[in-house]
Amino acid sequence: MNFKHLHYFWAAAKAGGVMRASEQLHTTPQTLSAQIKLLEERLGCALFRKSGRHLELTEEGRVALAYADQIFALSGELEAAIGRSRSGERTLDFRVGIADSVPKAIAYRLIEPALDIGPQVRLSCHEGKLPDLVAQMSVHRLDLVLADEPMNRQFSVKAFSHELGSTAMSFFVAPTLRPSLQGEFPRCLQGAPLLMQGSASAMRQRLEFWLAQQGLRPRPVGEFDDAALLKAFGREGRGVFMAPTVLETETCEQYGVEVLGRSSELVEAFYAISVERRISHPCVVAVTHAARDRLFIA
């Protein structure tokens, strides 16, 4: 395959058309179209189709674009790595995937110690769904995945879960909302407005089970995949919300809320997932040690 042809296709797809891409590449639309045509002949399929006065990707074009994104991202990494090597700069790359269900404050506290190790660390963080991140790790695009659940049978990738620690959960309320809640915790949750994690969250399922055990029926007023957005609504007094107990001080200071109560029965655990059974990457070692010694202290 001629990668110059692939680059022209990639540029046209990213720019949204041949005309704009030709301006960016300082070539003529005719030349660009001819190069893309050669790529289509090589692949044996059309990558674009006309839609009115515009071009849109075919199904094969979308597949090709996904691969092209990876190819040119890797080429950028190659140039950067060679550049650092030639300059004599000693850099340790640390590529971390963060499951979108992991609170960002927890992720920061887990990753931050890796920046303090000897050589200069070049950190790269990527957020996404756990299966997607594990897939990237399996082809060595990531060194570590942080998650709030361990590997299980739904993953076909061979990887290992290393428990970093766990925390109980606390319930928070804005001062303006607290007077409307009746009784002590947890009975004050009865009929109270409640902001909940998204339905795909493992903690959401534990919360619903715990509420049923306690015989409590709060009034759900919102559910959120993003923990920061959930807390923002909680800050405005829209409902009671839940967050890790290890973040109590930070949550109260940042959002101006107070602790309503705690539950030792609601526990959230965090895991470092790697392709190594025995961790050897210096940054991953720093993350696991700091988590167990400083963040999740029994």
Contacts in CASP RR format, 6 or more apart in sequence:
PFRMAT RR
TARGET T0000
AUTHOR 0000-0000-0000
METHOD contacts of the structure
MODEL  1
MNFKHLHYFWAAAKAGGVMRASEQLHTTPQTLSAQIKLLEERLGCALFRK
SGRHLELTEEGRVALAYADQIFALSGELEAAIGRSRSGERTLDFRVGIAD
SVPKAIAYRLIEPALDIGPQVRLSCHEGKLPDLVAQMSVHRLDLVLADEP
MNRQFSVKAFSHELGSTAMSFFVAPTLRPSLQGEFPRCLQGAPLLMQGSA
SAMRQRLEFWLAQQGLRPRPVGEFDDAALLKAFGREGRGVFMAPTVLETE
TCEQYGVEVLGRSSELVEAFYAISVERRISHPCVVAVTHAARDRLFIA
1 39 0 8 1.000
1 42 0 8 1.000
2 38 0 8 1.000
2 39 0 8 1.000
2 42 0 8 1.000
3 71 0 8 1.000
4 35 0 8 1.000
5 35 0 8 1.000
5 36 0 8 1.000
5 38 0 8 1.000
5 39 0 8 1.000
5 42 0 8 1.000
6 39 0 8 1.000
6 64 0 8 1.000
6 68 0 8 1.000
6 71 0 8 1.000
7 68 0 8 1.000
7 72 0 8 1.000
8 21 0 8 1.000
8 25 0 8 1.000
8 32 0 8 1.000
8 35 0 8 1.000
8 36 0 8 1.000
8 39 0 8 1.000
9 35 0 8 1.000
9 36 0 8 1.000
9 39 0 8 1.000
9 47 0 8 1.000
9 64 0 8 1.000
9 65 0 8 1.000
9 68 0 8 1.000
10 65 0 8 1.000
10 68 0 8 1.000
10 69 0 8 1.000
10 72 0 8 1.000
11 21 0 8 1.000
11 24 0 8 1.000
11 25 0 8 1.000
11 32 0 8 1.000
12 18 0 8 1.000
12 21 0 8 1.000
12 32 0 8 1.000
12 36 0 8 1.000
12 48 0 8 1.000
12 55 0 8 1.000
13 47 0 8 1.000
13 57 0 8 1.000
13 61 0 8 1.000
13 65 0 8 1.000
13 68 0 8 1.000
14 21 0 8 1.000
15 21 0 8 1.000
15 24 0 8 1.000
16 54 0 8 1.000
16 55 0 8 1.000
17 54 0 8 1.000
17 55 0 8 1.000
18 29 0 8 1.000
18 32 0 8 1.000
18 33 0 8 1.000
18 36 0 8 1.000
18 55 0 8 1.000
19 29 0 8 1.000
21 32 0 8 1.000
22 28 0 8 1.000
22 29 0 8 1.000
22 31 0 8 1.000
22 32 0 8 1.000
25 32 0 8 1.000
36 47 0 8 1.000
36 48 0 8 1.000
39 47 0 8 1.000
40 46 0 8 1.000
40 47 0 8 1.000
43 60 0 8 1.000
43 64 0 8 1.000
45 58 0 8 1.000
45 60 0 8 1.000
45 61 0 8 1.000
46 58 0 8 1.000
46 60 0 8 1.000
47 57 0 8 1.000
47 58 0 8 1.000
47 60 0 8 1.000
47 61 0 8 1.000
47 64 0 8 1.000
48 55 0 8 1.000
48 56 0 8 1.000
48 57 0 8 1.000
48 58 0 8 1.000
48 61 0 8 1.000
49 55 0 8 1.000
49 56 0 8 1.000
49 57 0 8 1.000
49 58 0 8 1.000
50 56 0 8 1.000
57 65 0 8 1.000
81 93 0 8 1.000
83 89 0 8 1.000
84 91 0 8 1.000
89 120 0 8 1.000
90 119 0 8 1.000
90 120 0 8 1.000
91 119 0 8 1.000
91 120 0 8 1.000
91 121 0 8 1.000
91 122 0 8 1.000
92 117 0 8 1.000
92 119 0 8 1.000
92 120 0 8 1.000
92 121 0 8 1.000
92 122 0 8 1.000
92 282 0 8 1.000
92 283 0 8 1.000
93 121 0 8 1.000
93 122 0 8 1.000
93 124 0 8 1.000
93 143 0 8 1.000
94 114 0 8 1.000
94 121 0 8 1.000
94 122 0 8 1.000
94 123 0 8 1.000
94 124 0 8 1.000
94 143 0 8 1.000
94 144 0 8 1.000
94 281 0 8 1.000
94 283 0 8 1.000
95 124 0 8 1.000
95 126 0 8 1.000
95 141 0 8 1.000
95 142 0 8 1.000
95 143 0 8 1.000
95 144 0 8 1.000
96 111 0 8 1.000
96 123 0 8 1.000
96 124 0 8 1.000
96 125 0 8 1.000
96 126 0 8 1.000
96 142 0 8 1.000
96 143 0 8 1.000
96 144 0 8 1.000
96 145 0 8 1.000
96 146 0 8 1.000
97 125 0 8 1.000
97 126 0 8 1.000
97 127 0 8 1.000
97 128 0 8 1.000
97 133 0 8 1.000
97 136 0 8 1.000
97 137 0 8 1.000
97 142 0 8 1.000
97 144 0 8 1.000
97 145 0 8 1.000
97 146 0 8 1.000
98 104 0 8 1.000
98 107 0 8 1.000
98 125 0 8 1.000
98 126 0 8 1.000
98 127 0 8 1.000
98 128 0 8 1.000
98 133 0 8 1.000
98 145 0 8 1.000
98 146 0 8 1.000
99 127 0 8 1.000
99 128 0 8 1.000
99 129 0 8 1.000
99 130 0 8 1.000
99 133 0 8 1.000
99 145 0 8 1.000
99 146 0 8 1.000
99 147 0 8 1.000
99 148 0 8 1.000
99 149 0 8 1.000
100 127 0 8 1.000
100 128 0 8 1.000
100 129 0 8 1.000
100 225 0 8 1.000
100 226 0 8 1.000
101 130 0 8 1.000
101 147 0 8 1.000
101 148 0 8 1.000
101 197 0 8 1.000
101 200 0 8 1.000
101 201 0 8 1.000
101 202 0 8 1.000
101 203 0 8 1.000
101 225 0 8 1.000
102 146 0 8 1.000
102 147 0 8 1.000
102 148 0 8 1.000
102 270 0 8 1.000
103 227 0 8 1.000
103 243 0 8 1.000
103 244 0 8 1.000
103 247 0 8 1.000
104 227 0 8 1.000
104 228 0 8 1.000
105 247 0 8 1.000
105 250 0 8 1.000
106 244 0 8 1.000
106 246 0 8 1.000
106 247 0 8 1.000
106 270 0 8 1.000
106 295 0 8 1.000
107 125 0 8 1.000
107 146 0 8 1.000
109 295 0 8 1.000
110 146 0 8 1.000
110 164 0 8 1.000
110 270 0 8 1.000
110 272 0 8 1.000
110 287 0 8 1.000
110 290 0 8 1.000
110 291 0 8 1.000
110 295 0 8 1.000
111 123 0 8 1.000
111 125 0 8 1.000
111 146 0 8 1.000
111 287 0 8 1.000
112 290 0 8 1.000
113 286 0 8 1.000
113 287 0 8 1.000
113 289 0 8 1.000
113 290 0 8 1.000
113 294 0 8 1.000
114 121 0 8 1.000
114 123 0 8 1.000
114 282 0 8 1.000
114 283 0 8 1.000
114 284 0 8 1.000
114 286 0 8 1.000
114 287 0 8 1.000
115 121 0 8 1.000
115 123 0 8 1.000
116 286 0 8 1.000
117 282 0 8 1.000
117 283 0 8 1.000
117 286 0 8 1.000
118 282 0 8 1.000
119 282 0 8 1.000
121 283 0 8 1.000
126 133 0 8 1.000
126 136 0 8 1.000
126 142 0 8 1.000
130 145 0 8 1.000
130 147 0 8 1.000
130 149 0 8 1.000
131 154 0 8 1.000
131 155 0 8 1.000
133 142 0 8 1.000
133 145 0 8 1.000
133 147 0 8 1.000
134 145 0 8 1.000
134 151 0 8 1.000
134 155 0 8 1.000
134 157 0 8 1.000
134 159 0 8 1.000
134 273 0 8 1.000
135 157 0 8 1.000
136 142 0 8 1.000
137 143 0 8 1.000
137 144 0 8 1.000
137 145 0 8 1.000
137 157 0 8 1.000
137 159 0 8 1.000
137 273 0 8 1.000
137 274 0 8 1.000
137 275 0 8 1.000
138 157 0 8 1.000
138 158 0 8 1.000
138 159 0 8 1.000
138 275 0 8 1.000
140 275 0 8 1.000
143 274 0 8 1.000
143 281 0 8 1.000
143 283 0 8 1.000
143 284 0 8 1.000
144 272 0 8 1.000
144 273 0 8 1.000
144 274 0 8 1.000
144 281 0 8 1.000
144 283 0 8 1.000
144 284 0 8 1.000
144 287 0 8 1.000
145 159 0 8 1.000
145 272 0 8 1.000
145 273 0 8 1.000
145 274 0 8 1.000
146 270 0 8 1.000
146 271 0 8 1.000
146 272 0 8 1.000
146 273 0 8 1.000
147 161 0 8 1.000
147 270 0 8 1.000
147 271 0 8 1.000
147 273 0 8 1.000
148 202 0 8 1.000
148 203 0 8 1.000
148 268 0 8 1.000
148 269 0 8 1.000
148 270 0 8 1.000
148 271 0 8 1.000
149 202 0 8 1.000
149 269 0 8 1.000
149 271 0 8 1.000
150 161 0 8 1.000
150 163 0 8 1.000
150 271 0 8 1.000
150 273 0 8 1.000
151 157 0 8 1.000
151 159 0 8 1.000
151 160 0 8 1.000
151 161 0 8 1.000
151 273 0 8 1.000
157 275 0 8 1.000
158 275 0 8 1.000
159 273 0 8 1.000
159 274 0 8 1.000
159 275 0 8 1.000
160 273 0 8 1.000
160 274 0 8 1.000
160 275 0 8 1.000
160 276 0 8 1.000
160 277 0 8 1.000
161 271 0 8 1.000
161 272 0 8 1.000
161 273 0 8 1.000
162 271 0 8 1.000
162 272 0 8 1.000
162 273 0 8 1.000
162 274 0 8 1.000
162 279 0 8 1.000
162 288 0 8 1.000
163 269 0 8 1.000
163 270 0 8 1.000
163 271 0 8 1.000
164 269 0 8 1.000
164 270 0 8 1.000
164 271 0 8 1.000
164 272 0 8 1.000
164 287 0 8 1.000
164 288 0 8 1.000
164 291 0 8 1.000
164 292 0 8 1.000
164 295 0 8 1.000
164 296 0 8 1.000
165 269 0 8 1.000
165 270 0 8 1.000
165 291 0 8 1.000
165 292 0 8 1.000
165 295 0 8 1.000
165 296 0 8 1.000
166 267 0 8 1.000
166 268 0 8 1.000
166 269 0 8 1.000
166 270 0 8 1.000
166 296 0 8 1.000
167 244 0 8 1.000
167 245 0 8 1.000
167 246 0 8 1.000
167 267 0 8 1.000
167 268 0 8 1.000
167 296 0 8 1.000
168 244 0 8 1.000
168 245 0 8 1.000
168 262 0 8 1.000
168 263 0 8 1.000
168 264 0 8 1.000
168 266 0 8 1.000
168 267 0 8 1.000
169 203 0 8 1.000
169 207 0 8 1.000
169 242 0 8 1.000
169 243 0 8 1.000
169 244 0 8 1.000
169 245 0 8 1.000
169 262 0 8 1.000
169 263 0 8 1.000
169 266 0 8 1.000
169 267 0 8 1.000
169 268 0 8 1.000
170 242 0 8 1.000
170 243 0 8 1.000
170 244 0 8 1.000
170 245 0 8 1.000
170 248 0 8 1.000
170 251 0 8 1.000
170 259 0 8 1.000
170 260 0 8 1.000
170 261 0 8 1.000
170 262 0 8 1.000
170 263 0 8 1.000
171 185 0 8 1.000
171 186 0 8 1.000
171 189 0 8 1.000
171 240 0 8 1.000
171 241 0 8 1.000
171 242 0 8 1.000
171 259 0 8 1.000
171 260 0 8 1.000
171 261 0 8 1.000
171 262 0 8 1.000
171 263 0 8 1.000
172 231 0 8 1.000
172 234 0 8 1.000
172 240 0 8 1.000
172 241 0 8 1.000
172 242 0 8 1.000
172 243 0 8 1.000
172 251 0 8 1.000
172 252 0 8 1.000
172 255 0 8 1.000
172 257 0 8 1.000
172 258 0 8 1.000
172 259 0 8 1.000
172 260 0 8 1.000
173 181 0 8 1.000
173 234 0 8 1.000
173 237 0 8 1.000
173 239 0 8 1.000
173 240 0 8 1.000
173 257 0 8 1.000
173 258 0 8 1.000
173 260 0 8 1.000
174 234 0 8 1.000
174 235 0 8 1.000
174 236 0 8 1.000
174 237 0 8 1.000
174 239 0 8 1.000
174 256 0 8 1.000
174 257 0 8 1.000
174 258 0 8 1.000
175 256 0 8 1.000
175 257 0 8 1.000
175 258 0 8 1.000
176 237 0 8 1.000
177 193 0 8 1.000
177 237 0 8 1.000
177 238 0 8 1.000
177 239 0 8 1.000
177 240 0 8 1.000
178 258 0 8 1.000
178 260 0 8 1.000
180 192 0 8 1.000
181 188 0 8 1.000
181 189 0 8 1.000
181 192 0 8 1.000
181 240 0 8 1.000
181 260 0 8 1.000
182 188 0 8 1.000
182 190 0 8 1.000
185 260 0 8 1.000
185 261 0 8 1.000
186 214 0 8 1.000
186 216 0 8 1.000
186 261 0 8 1.000
186 263 0 8 1.000
187 216 0 8 1.000
188 260 0 8 1.000
189 211 0 8 1.000
189 214 0 8 1.000
189 216 0 8 1.000
189 218 0 8 1.000
189 240 0 8 1.000
190 216 0 8 1.000
190 217 0 8 1.000
190 218 0 8 1.000
191 217 0 8 1.000
191 218 0 8 1.000
191 219 0 8 1.000
192 218 0 8 1.000
192 219 0 8 1.000
192 239 0 8 1.000
192 240 0 8 1.000
193 218 0 8 1.000
193 219 0 8 1.000
193 221 0 8 1.000
193 238 0 8 1.000
193 239 0 8 1.000
193 240 0 8 1.000
194 218 0 8 1.000
194 219 0 8 1.000
194 220 0 8 1.000
194 221 0 8 1.000
194 222 0 8 1.000
194 239 0 8 1.000
194 240 0 8 1.000
194 241 0 8 1.000
195 221 0 8 1.000
195 222 0 8 1.000
195 223 0 8 1.000
195 224 0 8 1.000
195 230 0 8 1.000
195 233 0 8 1.000
195 234 0 8 1.000
195 238 0 8 1.000
195 239 0 8 1.000
195 240 0 8 1.000
195 241 0 8 1.000
196 204 0 8 1.000
196 207 0 8 1.000
196 220 0 8 1.000
196 222 0 8 1.000
196 223 0 8 1.000
196 224 0 8 1.000
196 230 0 8 1.000
196 241 0 8 1.000
196 242 0 8 1.000
197 203 0 8 1.000
197 204 0 8 1.000
197 207 0 8 1.000
197 223 0 8 1.000
197 224 0 8 1.000
197 225 0 8 1.000
197 227 0 8 1.000
197 230 0 8 1.000
197 242 0 8 1.000
198 204 0 8 1.000
198 223 0 8 1.000
198 224 0 8 1.000
198 225 0 8 1.000
199 223 0 8 1.000
200 225 0 8 1.000
201 225 0 8 1.000
203 242 0 8 1.000
203 266 0 8 1.000
203 268 0 8 1.000
204 223 0 8 1.000
206 266 0 8 1.000
206 267 0 8 1.000
207 242 0 8 1.000
207 266 0 8 1.000
210 263 0 8 1.000
210 265 0 8 1.000
210 266 0 8 1.000
211 217 0 8 1.000
211 218 0 8 1.000
218 240 0 8 1.000
221 238 0 8 1.000
221 239 0 8 1.000
222 233 0 8 1.000
224 230 0 8 1.000
224 233 0 8 1.000
227 243 0 8 1.000
230 241 0 8 1.000
231 241 0 8 1.000
231 243 0 8 1.000
231 251 0 8 1.000
231 254 0 8 1.000
231 255 0 8 1.000
231 257 0 8 1.000
232 255 0 8 1.000
233 239 0 8 1.000
233 241 0 8 1.000
234 240 0 8 1.000
234 241 0 8 1.000
234 255 0 8 1.000
234 257 0 8 1.000
235 255 0 8 1.000
235 256 0 8 1.000
235 257 0 8 1.000
240 260 0 8 1.000
242 266 0 8 1.000
243 251 0 8 1.000
244 268 0 8 1.000
245 262 0 8 1.000
246 295 0 8 1.000
246 296 0 8 1.000
248 259 0 8 1.000
251 257 0 8 1.000
252 258 0 8 1.000
252 259 0 8 1.000
270 291 0 8 1.000
270 296 0 8 1.000
272 279 0 8 1.000
272 284 0 8 1.000
272 287 0 8 1.000
272 288 0 8 1.000
272 291 0 8 1.000
274 281 0 8 1.000
274 284 0 8 1.000
276 284 0 8 1.000
279 285 0 8 1.000
279 288 0 8 1.000
END
